[in-house]
Amino acid sequence: MGTYTLKSFGGQTDYMAVIKELDDGYVVRIIRDKDGYTDATTDYISKTLFESCIRTGYIVKLDDAEKRMVVNA
């Protein structure tokens, strides 16, 4: 489905990758960079919440060049 950047506070950049699509939502991997320490969690987000986050700009899809930077980081 894609890789997204998350709106975050304090100038840090967080990312979310959709791992699997389910009937009612998505399994996602959230990657946070905390002062050089990478924190990765796997979670579930409903389709309704996901679509709402896209509409409000809380999550923004990355283009292919940006995606490669995240994967290789």
All heavy atoms as TSV, in Angstrom:
chain	resi	resn	atom	element	x	y	z
A	1	MET	N	N	0.807	-1.198	0.000
A	1	MET	CA	C	0.000	0.000	0.000
A	1	MET	C	C	0.838	1.244	0.000
A	1	MET	O	O	0.478	2.202	-0.624
A	1	MET	CB	C	-0.901	0.008	1.220
A	1	MET	CG	C	-2.256	-0.249	0.802
A	1	MET	SD	S	-3.749	0.409	1.311
A	1	MET	CE	C	-3.801	2.074	0.986
A	2	GLY	N	N	1.916	1.210	0.757
A	2	GLY	CA	C	2.777	2.367	0.712
A	2	GLY	C	C	3.481	2.675	2.011
A	2	GLY	O	O	3.280	2.024	3.027
A	3	THR	N	N	4.312	3.703	1.931
A	3	THR	CA	C	5.039	4.216	3.073
A	3	THR	C	C	4.612	5.661	3.274
A	3	THR	O	O	4.461	6.406	2.305
A	3	THR	CB	C	6.553	4.123	2.839
A	3	THR	OG1	O	6.888	2.764	2.555
A	3	THR	CG2	C	7.331	4.580	4.057
A	4	TYR	N	N	4.434	6.045	4.524
A	4	TYR	CA	C	3.881	7.347	4.863
A	4	TYR	C	C	4.742	8.019	5.921
A	4	TYR	O	O	5.414	7.349	6.699
A	4	TYR	CB	C	2.456	7.197	5.405
A	4	TYR	CG	C	1.526	6.541	4.422
A	4	TYR	CD1	C	1.497	5.163	4.276
A	4	TYR	CD2	C	0.682	7.305	3.627
A	4	TYR	CE1	C	0.657	4.553	3.354
A	4	TYR	CE2	C	-0.166	6.709	2.714
A	4	TYR	CZ	C	-0.171	5.340	2.575
A	4	TYR	OH	O	-1.002	4.745	1.664
A	5	THR	N	N	4.705	9.338	5.937
A	5	THR	CA	C	5.316	10.087	7.021
A	5	THR	C	C	4.204	10.501	7.972
A	5	THR	O	O	3.081	10.774	7.534
A	5	THR	CB	C	6.107	11.306	6.507
A	5	THR	OG1	O	6.769	11.933	7.587
A	5	THR	CG2	C	5.234	12.305	5.811
A	6	LEU	N	N	4.499	10.499	9.258
A	6	LEU	CA	C	3.519	10.857	10.276
A	6	LEU	C	C	3.802	12.252	10.792
A	6	LEU	O	O	4.960	12.616	11.009
A	6	LEU	CB	C	3.589	9.890	11.464
A	6	LEU	CG	C	3.377	8.414	11.172
A	6	LEU	CD1	C	3.685	7.593	12.412
A	6	LEU	CD2	C	1.964	8.173	10.721
A	7	LYS	N	N	2.766	13.018	11.001
A	7	LYS	CA	C	2.918	14.328	11.618
A	7	LYS	C	C	3.358	14.092	13.058
A	7	LYS	O	O	2.732	13.334	13.787
A	7	LYS	CB	C	1.594	15.076	11.586
A	7	LYS	CG	C	1.682	16.507	11.966
A	7	LYS	CD	C	0.308	17.135	11.820
A	7	LYS	CE	C	0.434	18.548	11.357
A	7	LYS	NZ	N	-0.857	19.159	11.133
A	8	SER	N	N	4.469	14.694	13.456
A	8	SER	CA	C	4.975	14.461	14.807
A	8	SER	C	C	5.434	15.778	15.415
A	8	SER	O	O	5.543	16.793	14.740
A	8	SER	CB	C	6.110	13.439	14.788
A	8	SER	OG	O	7.109	13.833	13.895
A	9	PHE	N	N	5.714	15.731	16.682
A	9	PHE	CA	C	6.094	16.932	17.428
A	9	PHE	C	C	7.583	16.930	17.714
A	9	PHE	O	O	8.234	15.903	17.698
A	9	PHE	CB	C	5.316	16.979	18.745
A	9	PHE	CG	C	3.827	17.007	18.535
A	9	PHE	CD1	C	3.083	15.855	18.664
A	9	PHE	CD2	C	3.191	18.180	18.185
A	9	PHE	CE1	C	1.715	15.869	18.460
A	9	PHE	CE2	C	1.831	18.212	17.975
A	9	PHE	CZ	C	1.089	17.053	18.111
A	10	GLY	N	N	8.120	18.101	17.983
A	10	GLY	CA	C	9.519	18.212	18.381
A	10	GLY	C	C	10.505	18.091	17.238
A	10	GLY	O	O	11.678	17.828	17.457
A	11	GLY	N	N	10.050	18.231	16.001
A	11	GLY	CA	C	10.964	18.194	14.874
A	11	GLY	C	C	11.416	16.816	14.460
A	11	GLY	O	O	12.219	16.684	13.544
A	12	GLN	N	N	10.930	15.776	15.098
A	12	GLN	CA	C	11.327	14.434	14.688
A	12	GLN	C	C	10.421	13.959	13.561
A	12	GLN	O	O	9.308	14.429	13.409
A	12	GLN	CB	C	11.298	13.452	15.855
A	12	GLN	CG	C	9.924	12.999	16.294
A	12	GLN	CD	C	9.987	12.114	17.509
A	12	GLN	OE1	O	10.647	12.449	18.471
A	12	GLN	NE2	N	9.303	11.004	17.463
A	13	THR	N	N	10.933	13.054	12.736
A	13	THR	CA	C	10.164	12.501	11.635
A	13	THR	C	C	9.893	11.034	11.910
A	13	THR	O	O	10.810	10.260	12.174
A	13	THR	CB	C	10.928	12.649	10.304
A	13	THR	OG1	O	11.223	14.033	10.114
A	13	THR	CG2	C	10.101	12.154	9.146
A	14	ASP	N	N	8.620	10.672	11.872
A	14	ASP	CA	C	8.204	9.291	12.077
A	14	ASP	C	C	7.614	8.770	10.780
A	14	ASP	O	O	7.041	9.525	9.996
A	14	ASP	CB	C	7.161	9.208	13.192
A	14	ASP	CG	C	7.670	9.728	14.528
A	14	ASP	OD1	O	8.898	9.671	14.753
A	14	ASP	OD2	O	6.863	10.188	15.336
A	15	TYR	N	N	7.764	7.462	10.562
A	15	TYR	CA	C	7.290	6.844	9.332
A	15	TYR	C	C	6.371	5.673	9.642
A	15	TYR	O	O	6.465	5.056	10.697
A	15	TYR	CB	C	8.485	6.348	8.501
A	15	TYR	CG	C	9.405	7.458	8.096
A	15	TYR	CD1	C	10.537	7.755	8.831
A	15	TYR	CD2	C	9.121	8.232	6.976
A	15	TYR	CE1	C	11.378	8.792	8.468
A	15	TYR	CE2	C	9.958	9.273	6.606
A	15	TYR	CZ	C	11.080	9.547	7.354
A	15	TYR	OH	O	11.902	10.575	6.996
A	16	MET	N	N	5.505	5.366	8.675
A	16	MET	CA	C	4.602	4.235	8.805
A	16	MET	C	C	4.559	3.510	7.467
A	16	MET	O	O	4.388	4.143	6.422
A	16	MET	CB	C	3.201	4.714	9.178
A	16	MET	CG	C	2.204	3.589	9.305
A	16	MET	SD	S	0.568	4.183	9.778
A	16	MET	CE	C	0.012	4.854	8.217
A	17	ALA	N	N	4.720	2.193	7.504
A	17	ALA	CA	C	4.624	1.378	6.296
A	17	ALA	C	C	3.459	0.412	6.468
A	17	ALA	O	O	3.323	-0.226	7.516
A	17	ALA	CB	C	5.915	0.604	6.072
A	18	VAL	N	N	2.620	0.318	5.447
A	18	VAL	CA	C	1.511	-0.631	5.475
A	18	VAL	C	C	2.073	-1.996	5.097
A	18	VAL	O	O	2.639	-2.175	4.022
A	18	VAL	CB	C	0.383	-0.216	4.514
A	18	VAL	CG1	C	-0.713	-1.261	4.500
A	18	VAL	CG2	C	-0.183	1.142	4.913
A	19	ILE	N	N	1.925	-2.949	6.014
A	19	ILE	CA	C	2.461	-4.290	5.811
A	19	ILE	C	C	1.427	-5.200	5.163
A	19	ILE	O	O	1.737	-5.981	4.276
A	19	ILE	CB	C	2.913	-4.893	7.155
A	19	ILE	CG1	C	4.040	-4.056	7.736
A	19	ILE	CG2	C	3.339	-6.339	6.985
A	19	ILE	CD1	C	4.412	-4.444	9.143
A	20	LYS	N	N	0.182	-5.086	5.627
A	20	LYS	CA	C	-0.861	-5.995	5.157
A	20	LYS	C	C	-2.215	-5.306	5.213
A	20	LYS	O	O	-2.518	-4.597	6.169
A	20	LYS	CB	C	-0.873	-7.234	6.050
A	20	LYS	CG	C	-1.850	-8.302	5.650
A	20	LYS	CD	C	-1.729	-9.502	6.582
A	20	LYS	CE	C	-2.664	-10.592	6.160
A	20	LYS	NZ	N	-2.569	-11.756	7.052
A	21	GLU	N	N	-3.031	-5.523	4.184
A	21	GLU	CA	C	-4.393	-4.996	4.171
A	21	GLU	C	C	-5.351	-6.092	4.627
A	21	GLU	O	O	-5.282	-7.222	4.151
A	21	GLU	CB	C	-4.774	-4.514	2.780
A	21	GLU	CG	C	-6.150	-3.892	2.735
A	21	GLU	CD	C	-6.505	-3.293	1.396
A	21	GLU	OE1	O	-5.654	-3.286	0.487
A	21	GLU	OE2	O	-7.643	-2.818	1.264
A	22	LEU	N	N	-6.229	-5.751	5.559
A	22	LEU	CA	C	-7.260	-6.656	6.049
A	22	LEU	C	C	-8.619	-6.137	5.578
A	22	LEU	O	O	-8.705	-5.059	4.993
A	22	LEU	CB	C	-7.215	-6.722	7.578
A	22	LEU	CG	C	-5.856	-7.102	8.195
A	22	LEU	CD1	C	-5.901	-6.935	9.698
A	22	LEU	CD2	C	-5.492	-8.523	7.819
A	23	ASP	N	N	-9.676	-6.885	5.847
A	23	ASP	CA	C	-11.017	-6.458	5.436
A	23	ASP	C	C	-11.405	-5.118	6.043
A	23	ASP	O	O	-12.022	-4.286	5.384
A	23	ASP	CB	C	-12.066	-7.504	5.829
A	23	ASP	CG	C	-11.936	-8.770	4.997
A	23	ASP	OD1	O	-11.379	-8.709	3.880
A	23	ASP	OD2	O	-12.399	-9.827	5.468
A	24	ASP	N	N	-11.056	-4.906	7.308
A	24	ASP	CA	C	-11.507	-3.706	8.013
A	24	ASP	C	C	-10.391	-2.754	8.404
A	24	ASP	O	O	-10.623	-1.780	9.100
A	24	ASP	CB	C	-12.293	-4.104	9.267
A	24	ASP	CG	C	-11.464	-4.944	10.221
A	24	ASP	OD1	O	-10.404	-5.448	9.810
A	24	ASP	OD2	O	-11.874	-5.093	11.381
A	25	GLY	N	N	-9.162	-3.015	7.953
A	25	GLY	CA	C	-8.066	-2.129	8.324
A	25	GLY	C	C	-6.732	-2.590	7.763
A	25	GLY	O	O	-6.674	-3.341	6.789
A	26	TYR	N	N	-5.665	-2.129	8.408
A	26	TYR	CA	C	-4.310	-2.404	7.939
A	26	TYR	C	C	-3.407	-2.770	9.112
A	26	TYR	O	O	-3.550	-2.239	10.205
A	26	TYR	CB	C	-3.716	-1.162	7.265
A	26	TYR	CG	C	-4.562	-0.630	6.136
A	26	TYR	CD1	C	-5.433	0.436	6.345
A	26	TYR	CD2	C	-4.499	-1.194	4.869
A	26	TYR	CE1	C	-6.219	0.933	5.310
A	26	TYR	CE2	C	-5.278	-0.710	3.833
A	26	TYR	CZ	C	-6.138	0.349	4.064
A	26	TYR	OH	O	-6.917	0.829	3.057
A	27	VAL	N	N	-2.456	-3.652	8.839
A	27	VAL	CA	C	-1.365	-3.907	9.771
A	27	VAL	C	C	-0.244	-2.980	9.321
A	27	VAL	O	O	0.134	-2.974	8.135
A	27	VAL	CB	C	-0.912	-5.380	9.726
A	27	VAL	CG1	C	0.293	-5.593	10.637
A	27	VAL	CG2	C	-2.060	-6.300	10.126
A	28	VAL	N	N	0.263	-2.153	10.239
A	28	VAL	CA	C	1.276	-1.159	9.895
A	28	VAL	C	C	2.496	-1.294	10.790
A	28	VAL	O	O	2.407	-1.791	11.911
A	28	VAL	CB	C	0.714	0.281	10.002
A	28	VAL	CG1	C	-0.408	0.499	9.012
A	28	VAL	CG2	C	0.250	0.609	11.404
A	29	ARG	N	N	3.610	-0.853	10.275
A	29	ARG	CA	C	4.857	-0.791	11.048
A	29	ARG	C	C	5.204	0.674	11.185
A	29	ARG	O	O	5.365	1.383	10.181
A	29	ARG	CB	C	5.955	-1.559	10.342
A	29	ARG	CG	C	7.242	-1.611	11.119
A	29	ARG	CD	C	7.936	-2.921	10.793
A	29	ARG	NE	N	9.156	-3.067	11.519
A	29	ARG	CZ	C	9.248	-3.665	12.705
A	29	ARG	NH1	N	8.181	-4.163	13.253
A	29	ARG	NH2	N	10.400	-3.779	13.306
A	30	ILE	N	N	5.315	1.137	12.418
A	30	ILE	CA	C	5.631	2.536	12.702
A	30	ILE	C	C	7.081	2.615	13.161
A	30	ILE	O	O	7.494	1.886	14.068
A	30	ILE	CB	C	4.688	3.105	13.768
A	30	ILE	CG1	C	3.246	3.030	13.259
A	30	ILE	CG2	C	5.074	4.541	14.121
A	30	ILE	CD1	C	2.193	3.339	14.292
A	31	ILE	N	N	7.845	3.489	12.509
A	31	ILE	CA	C	9.268	3.634	12.809
A	31	ILE	C	C	9.504	5.057	13.297
A	31	ILE	O	O	9.219	6.020	12.602
A	31	ILE	CB	C	10.123	3.343	11.564
A	31	ILE	CG1	C	9.810	1.930	11.065
A	31	ILE	CG2	C	11.607	3.527	11.868
A	31	ILE	CD1	C	10.184	1.684	9.645
A	32	ARG	N	N	10.040	5.165	14.513
A	32	ARG	CA	C	10.320	6.469	15.117
A	32	ARG	C	C	11.819	6.565	15.397
A	32	ARG	O	O	12.423	5.637	15.903
A	32	ARG	CB	C	9.552	6.632	16.420
A	32	ARG	CG	C	8.061	6.560	16.245
A	32	ARG	CD	C	7.360	6.727	17.596
A	32	ARG	NE	N	5.956	6.422	17.532
A	32	ARG	CZ	C	5.002	7.269	17.137
A	32	ARG	NH1	N	5.316	8.470	16.782
A	32	ARG	NH2	N	3.739	6.899	17.114
A	33	ASP	N	N	12.385	7.712	15.056
A	33	ASP	CA	C	13.798	7.975	15.336
A	33	ASP	C	C	13.848	8.875	16.567
A	33	ASP	O	O	13.431	10.027	16.513
A	33	ASP	CB	C	14.464	8.649	14.145
A	33	ASP	CG	C	15.945	8.896	14.392
A	33	ASP	OD1	O	16.482	8.414	15.402
A	33	ASP	OD2	O	16.558	9.593	13.561
A	34	LYS	N	N	14.362	8.341	17.662
A	34	LYS	CA	C	14.447	9.087	18.918
A	34	LYS	C	C	15.910	9.318	19.256
A	34	LYS	O	O	16.570	8.464	19.831
A	34	LYS	CB	C	13.763	8.314	20.049
A	34	LYS	CG	C	12.286	8.089	19.807
A	34	LYS	CD	C	11.660	7.309	20.940
A	34	LYS	CE	C	10.184	7.124	20.706
A	34	LYS	NZ	N	9.548	6.344	21.758
A	35	ASP	N	N	16.427	10.462	18.821
A	35	ASP	CA	C	17.819	10.836	19.089
A	35	ASP	C	C	18.800	9.742	18.673
A	35	ASP	O	O	19.692	9.358	19.429
A	35	ASP	CB	C	18.011	11.177	20.568
A	35	ASP	CG	C	17.202	12.379	21.000
A	35	ASP	OD1	O	17.056	13.290	20.163
A	35	ASP	OD2	O	16.719	12.408	22.141
A	36	GLY	N	N	18.613	9.216	17.460
A	36	GLY	CA	C	19.520	8.194	16.940
A	36	GLY	C	C	19.117	6.773	17.282
A	36	GLY	O	O	19.685	5.829	16.755
A	37	TYR	N	N	18.146	6.599	18.146
A	37	TYR	CA	C	17.654	5.275	18.507
A	37	TYR	C	C	16.372	5.022	17.718
A	37	TYR	O	O	15.453	5.824	17.749
A	37	TYR	CB	C	17.376	5.199	20.010
A	37	TYR	CG	C	16.627	3.968	20.437
A	37	TYR	CD1	C	17.248	2.729	20.482
A	37	TYR	CD2	C	15.284	4.049	20.791
A	37	TYR	CE1	C	16.558	1.603	20.866
A	37	TYR	CE2	C	14.586	2.924	21.185
A	37	TYR	CZ	C	15.225	1.702	21.213
A	37	TYR	OH	O	14.534	0.592	21.593
A	38	THR	N	N	16.299	3.918	16.997
A	38	THR	CA	C	15.125	3.600	16.192
A	38	THR	C	C	14.181	2.712	16.989
A	38	THR	O	O	14.569	1.662	17.492
A	38	THR	CB	C	15.533	2.882	14.898
A	38	THR	OG1	O	16.427	3.724	14.174
A	38	THR	CG2	C	14.330	2.587	14.029
A	39	ASP	N	N	12.936	3.173	17.089
A	39	ASP	CA	C	11.890	2.419	17.769
A	39	ASP	C	C	10.872	1.990	16.718
A	39	ASP	O	O	10.261	2.840	16.068
A	39	ASP	CB	C	11.226	3.297	18.831
A	39	ASP	CG	C	10.092	2.598	19.557
A	39	ASP	OD1	O	10.206	1.376	19.781
A	39	ASP	OD2	O	9.099	3.268	19.897
A	40	ALA	N	N	10.714	0.687	16.518
A	40	ALA	CA	C	9.781	0.174	15.518
A	40	ALA	C	C	8.710	-0.666	16.210
A	40	ALA	O	O	9.026	-1.519	17.036
A	40	ALA	CB	C	10.518	-0.658	14.483
A	41	THR	N	N	7.449	-0.384	15.885
A	41	THR	CA	C	6.339	-1.148	16.438
A	41	THR	C	C	5.409	-1.573	15.306
A	41	THR	O	O	5.307	-0.895	14.283
A	41	THR	CB	C	5.528	-0.322	17.456
A	41	THR	OG1	O	5.050	0.860	16.826
A	41	THR	CG2	C	6.351	0.058	18.653
A	42	THR	N	N	4.753	-2.694	15.501
A	42	THR	CA	C	3.754	-3.175	14.552
A	42	THR	C	C	2.403	-3.037	15.214
A	42	THR	O	O	2.237	-3.396	16.380
A	42	THR	CB	C	4.025	-4.649	14.176
A	42	THR	OG1	O	5.355	-4.735	13.642
A	42	THR	CG2	C	3.030	-5.148	13.149
A	43	ASP	N	N	1.434	-2.487	14.473
A	43	ASP	CA	C	0.118	-2.206	15.054
A	43	ASP	C	C	-0.960	-2.344	13.993
A	43	ASP	O	O	-0.676	-2.625	12.830
A	43	ASP	CB	C	0.110	-0.800	15.644
A	43	ASP	CG	C	-0.798	-0.661	16.854
A	43	ASP	OD1	O	-1.726	-1.479	17.014
A	43	ASP	OD2	O	-0.573	0.262	17.640
A	44	TYR	N	N	-2.188	-2.119	14.401
A	44	TYR	CA	C	-3.358	-2.184	13.531
A	44	TYR	C	C	-4.006	-0.800	13.480
A	44	TYR	O	O	-4.054	-0.096	14.485
A	44	TYR	CB	C	-4.366	-3.201	14.087
A	44	TYR	CG	C	-5.715	-3.133	13.426
A	44	TYR	CD1	C	-5.969	-3.820	12.248
A	44	TYR	CD2	C	-6.738	-2.361	13.973
A	44	TYR	CE1	C	-7.202	-3.750	11.631
A	44	TYR	CE2	C	-7.977	-2.284	13.355
A	44	TYR	CZ	C	-8.202	-2.977	12.193
A	44	TYR	OH	O	-9.421	-2.892	11.587
A	45	ILE	N	N	-4.500	-0.409	12.301
A	45	ILE	CA	C	-5.256	0.832	12.158
A	45	ILE	C	C	-6.474	0.529	11.285
A	45	ILE	O	O	-6.349	-0.145	10.254
A	45	ILE	CB	C	-4.383	1.970	11.564
A	45	ILE	CG1	C	-5.152	3.291	11.536
A	45	ILE	CG2	C	-3.851	1.620	10.204
A	45	ILE	CD1	C	-4.306	4.501	11.160
A	46	SER	N	N	-7.634	0.975	11.716
A	46	SER	CA	C	-8.855	0.727	10.952
A	46	SER	C	C	-8.830	1.545	9.662
A	46	SER	O	O	-8.168	2.581	9.580
A	46	SER	CB	C	-10.089	1.082	11.774
A	46	SER	OG	O	-10.191	2.483	11.930
A	47	LYS	N	N	-9.584	1.088	8.663
A	47	LYS	CA	C	-9.646	1.819	7.391
A	47	LYS	C	C	-10.255	3.202	7.597
A	47	LYS	O	O	-9.821	4.173	6.984
A	47	LYS	CB	C	-10.439	1.027	6.361
A	47	LYS	CG	C	-9.662	-0.140	5.810
A	47	LYS	CD	C	-10.385	-0.820	4.672
A	47	LYS	CE	C	-9.504	-1.936	4.118
A	47	LYS	NZ	N	-10.103	-2.622	2.990
A	48	THR	N	N	-11.246	3.298	8.483
A	48	THR	CA	C	-11.883	4.588	8.755
A	48	THR	C	C	-10.880	5.583	9.327
A	48	THR	O	O	-10.798	6.729	8.881
A	48	THR	CB	C	-13.066	4.406	9.731
A	48	THR	OG1	O	-13.970	3.452	9.194
A	48	THR	CG2	C	-13.773	5.712	9.978
A	49	LEU	N	N	-10.094	5.159	10.316
A	49	LEU	CA	C	-9.096	6.038	10.920
A	49	LEU	C	C	-7.998	6.375	9.914
A	49	LEU	O	O	-7.559	7.523	9.821
A	49	LEU	CB	C	-8.499	5.398	12.171
A	49	LEU	CG	C	-7.425	6.209	12.884
A	49	LEU	CD1	C	-7.958	7.584	13.288
A	49	LEU	CD2	C	-6.923	5.452	14.106
A	50	PHE	N	N	-7.553	5.398	9.145
A	50	PHE	CA	C	-6.514	5.616	8.141
A	50	PHE	C	C	-6.956	6.679	7.138
A	50	PHE	O	O	-6.219	7.633	6.856
A	50	PHE	CB	C	-6.209	4.294	7.425
A	50	PHE	CG	C	-5.099	4.384	6.422
A	50	PHE	CD1	C	-3.775	4.236	6.815
A	50	PHE	CD2	C	-5.367	4.618	5.083
A	50	PHE	CE1	C	-2.740	4.317	5.893
A	50	PHE	CE2	C	-4.347	4.700	4.150
A	50	PHE	CZ	C	-3.040	4.551	4.560
A	51	GLU	N	N	-8.156	6.551	6.609
A	51	GLU	CA	C	-8.675	7.506	5.628
A	51	GLU	C	C	-8.838	8.898	6.240
A	51	GLU	O	O	-8.577	9.909	5.593
A	51	GLU	CB	C	-9.986	6.999	5.046
A	51	GLU	CG	C	-9.780	5.779	4.165
A	51	GLU	CD	C	-11.069	5.030	3.846
A	51	GLU	OE1	O	-12.158	5.471	4.270
A	51	GLU	OE2	O	-10.970	3.990	3.167
A	52	SER	N	N	-9.247	8.956	7.491
A	52	SER	CA	C	-9.370	10.231	8.187
A	52	SER	C	C	-8.003	10.903	8.342
A	52	SER	O	O	-7.871	12.115	8.155
A	52	SER	CB	C	-10.018	10.017	9.557
A	52	SER	OG	O	-10.087	11.216	10.270
A	53	CYS	N	N	-6.994	10.124	8.677
A	53	CYS	CA	C	-5.633	10.658	8.826
A	53	CYS	C	C	-5.088	11.184	7.499
A	53	CYS	O	O	-4.384	12.194	7.468
A	53	CYS	CB	C	-4.709	9.592	9.396
A	53	CYS	SG	S	-5.008	9.210	11.130
A	54	ILE	N	N	-5.407	10.514	6.398
A	54	ILE	CA	C	-4.995	10.986	5.073
A	54	ILE	C	C	-5.672	12.321	4.766
A	54	ILE	O	O	-5.026	13.280	4.331
A	54	ILE	CB	C	-5.350	9.947	3.984
A	54	ILE	CG1	C	-4.477	8.699	4.111
A	54	ILE	CG2	C	-5.246	10.549	2.574
A	54	ILE	CD1	C	-3.050	8.855	3.648
A	55	ARG	N	N	-6.982	12.393	5.001
A	55	ARG	CA	C	-7.744	13.617	4.703
A	55	ARG	C	C	-7.239	14.817	5.506
A	55	ARG	O	O	-7.181	15.935	5.013
A	55	ARG	CB	C	-9.233	13.416	5.002
A	55	ARG	CG	C	-9.998	12.724	3.915
A	55	ARG	CD	C	-11.496	12.821	4.123
A	55	ARG	NE	N	-11.951	12.497	5.460
A	55	ARG	CZ	C	-12.221	11.275	5.912
A	55	ARG	NH1	N	-12.083	10.241	5.098
A	55	ARG	NH2	N	-12.627	11.077	7.143
A	56	THR	N	N	-6.879	14.591	6.764
A	56	THR	CA	C	-6.460	15.697	7.628
A	56	THR	C	C	-4.975	16.033	7.504
A	56	THR	O	O	-4.516	17.021	8.076
A	56	THR	CB	C	-6.765	15.377	9.104
A	56	THR	OG1	O	-6.050	14.198	9.488
A	56	THR	CG2	C	-8.249	15.179	9.329
A	57	GLY	N	N	-4.219	15.203	6.784
A	57	GLY	CA	C	-2.793	15.461	6.617
A	57	GLY	C	C	-1.936	14.941	7.756
A	57	GLY	O	O	-0.746	15.227	7.821
A	58	TYR	N	N	-2.532	14.153	8.659
A	58	TYR	CA	C	-1.742	13.570	9.744
A	58	TYR	C	C	-0.746	12.552	9.202
A	58	TYR	O	O	0.355	12.414	9.713
A	58	TYR	CB	C	-2.660	12.927	10.785
A	58	TYR	CG	C	-1.912	12.410	11.983
A	58	TYR	CD1	C	-1.460	13.282	12.968
A	58	TYR	CD2	C	-1.618	11.062	12.112
A	58	TYR	CE1	C	-0.742	12.820	14.060
A	58	TYR	CE2	C	-0.906	10.596	13.198
A	58	TYR	CZ	C	-0.473	11.471	14.169
A	58	TYR	OH	O	0.243	11.007	15.234
A	59	ILE	N	N	-1.143	11.835	8.142
A	59	ILE	CA	C	-0.198	10.964	7.435
A	59	ILE	C	C	-0.181	11.380	5.966
A	59	ILE	O	O	-1.197	11.749	5.399
A	59	ILE	CB	C	-0.516	9.453	7.596
A	59	ILE	CG1	C	-1.903	9.108	7.070
A	59	ILE	CG2	C	-0.353	9.003	9.012
A	59	ILE	CD1	C	-2.223	7.626	7.126
A	60	VAL	N	N	1.019	11.351	5.380
A	60	VAL	CA	C	1.207	11.761	3.993
A	60	VAL	C	C	2.037	10.690	3.294
A	60	VAL	O	O	3.099	10.293	3.792
A	60	VAL	CB	C	1.938	13.124	3.908
A	60	VAL	CG1	C	2.198	13.515	2.464
A	60	VAL	CG2	C	1.148	14.197	4.639
A	61	LYS	N	N	1.554	10.229	2.144
A	61	LYS	CA	C	2.257	9.186	1.398
A	61	LYS	C	C	3.564	9.722	0.829
A	61	LYS	O	O	3.621	10.840	0.309
A	61	LYS	CB	C	1.378	8.658	0.271
A	61	LYS	CG	C	1.953	7.421	-0.382
A	61	LYS	CD	C	0.954	6.738	-1.261
A	61	LYS	CE	C	1.558	5.431	-1.744
A	61	LYS	NZ	N	0.585	4.608	-2.424
A	62	LEU	N	N	4.619	8.912	0.937
A	62	LEU	CA	C	5.931	9.278	0.408
A	62	LEU	C	C	6.044	8.860	-1.041
A	62	LEU	O	O	5.489	7.837	-1.441
A	62	LEU	CB	C	7.036	8.584	1.205
A	62	LEU	CG	C	7.160	8.954	2.677
A	62	LEU	CD1	C	8.220	8.102	3.338
A	62	LEU	CD2	C	7.485	10.415	2.840
A	63	ASP	N	N	6.809	9.614	-1.827
A	63	ASP	CA	C	7.067	9.190	-3.203
A	63	ASP	C	C	8.187	8.146	-3.182
A	63	ASP	O	O	8.786	7.859	-2.147
A	63	ASP	CB	C	7.391	10.379	-4.101
A	63	ASP	CG	C	8.701	11.072	-3.749
A	63	ASP	OD1	O	9.588	10.447	-3.141
A	63	ASP	OD2	O	8.830	12.255	-4.086
A	64	ASP	N	N	8.486	7.559	-4.327
A	64	ASP	CA	C	9.447	6.451	-4.398
A	64	ASP	C	C	10.845	6.820	-3.924
A	64	ASP	O	O	11.504	6.038	-3.244
A	64	ASP	CB	C	9.523	5.896	-5.823
A	64	ASP	CG	C	8.266	5.133	-6.198
A	64	ASP	OD1	O	7.575	4.640	-5.287
A	64	ASP	OD2	O	7.969	5.027	-7.398
A	65	ALA	N	N	11.323	8.015	-4.234
A	65	ALA	CA	C	12.666	8.427	-3.810
A	65	ALA	C	C	12.739	8.543	-2.297
A	65	ALA	O	O	13.705	8.086	-1.662
A	65	ALA	CB	C	13.051	9.749	-4.467
A	66	GLU	N	N	11.728	9.146	-1.690
A	66	GLU	CA	C	11.700	9.275	-0.235
A	66	GLU	C	C	11.589	7.906	0.419
A	66	GLU	O	O	12.181	7.651	1.456
A	66	GLU	CB	C	10.530	10.155	0.191
A	66	GLU	CG	C	10.670	11.603	-0.210
A	66	GLU	CD	C	9.406	12.398	0.053
A	66	GLU	OE1	O	8.316	11.916	-0.280
A	66	GLU	OE2	O	9.534	13.504	0.601
A	67	LYS	N	N	10.818	7.020	-0.188
A	67	LYS	CA	C	10.624	5.677	0.348
A	67	LYS	C	C	11.946	4.916	0.409
A	67	LYS	O	O	12.233	4.238	1.386
A	67	LYS	CB	C	9.651	4.920	-0.561
A	67	LYS	CG	C	8.752	3.969	0.168
A	67	LYS	CD	C	7.845	3.214	-0.763
A	67	LYS	CE	C	6.990	4.131	-1.574
A	67	LYS	NZ	N	6.023	3.431	-2.405
A	68	ARG	N	N	12.756	5.049	-0.620
A	68	ARG	CA	C	14.058	4.369	-0.640
A	68	ARG	C	C	14.955	4.865	0.496
A	68	ARG	O	O	15.697	4.106	1.085
A	68	ARG	CB	C	14.730	4.575	-1.983
A	68	ARG	CG	C	14.198	3.663	-3.071
A	68	ARG	CD	C	15.082	3.673	-4.296
A	68	ARG	NE	N	15.091	4.965	-4.968
A	68	ARG	CZ	C	14.187	5.349	-5.858
A	68	ARG	NH1	N	13.198	4.553	-6.172
A	68	ARG	NH2	N	14.271	6.538	-6.429
A	69	MET	N	N	14.878	6.161	0.795
A	69	MET	CA	C	15.681	6.721	1.889
A	69	MET	C	C	15.260	6.104	3.220
A	69	MET	O	O	16.098	5.821	4.058
A	69	MET	CB	C	15.547	8.239	1.924
A	69	MET	CG	C	16.218	8.907	0.769
A	69	MET	SD	S	16.075	10.709	0.649
A	69	MET	CE	C	15.396	11.267	2.132
A	70	VAL	N	N	13.953	5.903	3.436
A	70	VAL	CA	C	13.460	5.332	4.685
A	70	VAL	C	C	13.887	3.881	4.806
A	70	VAL	O	O	14.353	3.442	5.848
A	70	VAL	CB	C	11.910	5.449	4.774
A	70	VAL	CG1	C	11.383	4.695	5.974
A	70	VAL	CG2	C	11.499	6.903	4.828
A	71	VAL	N	N	13.724	3.115	3.744
A	71	VAL	CA	C	14.057	1.695	3.765
A	71	VAL	C	C	15.540	1.485	3.985
A	71	VAL	O	O	15.949	0.570	4.699
A	71	VAL	CB	C	13.591	1.015	2.447
A	71	VAL	CG1	C	14.108	-0.402	2.351
A	71	VAL	CG2	C	12.086	1.059	2.346
A	72	ASN	N	N	16.366	2.336	3.415
A	72	ASN	CA	C	17.821	2.176	3.533
A	72	ASN	C	C	18.393	2.797	4.793
A	72	ASN	O	O	19.573	2.646	5.068
A	72	ASN	CB	C	18.515	2.769	2.304
A	72	ASN	CG	C	18.183	1.986	1.056
A	72	ASN	OD1	O	18.015	0.773	1.107
A	72	ASN	ND2	N	18.073	2.658	-0.075
A	73	ALA	N	N	17.594	3.501	5.559
A	73	ALA	CA	C	18.102	4.166	6.770
A	73	ALA	C	C	18.311	3.190	7.897
A	73	ALA	O	O	17.814	2.130	7.953
A	73	ALA	CB	C	17.148	5.267	7.202
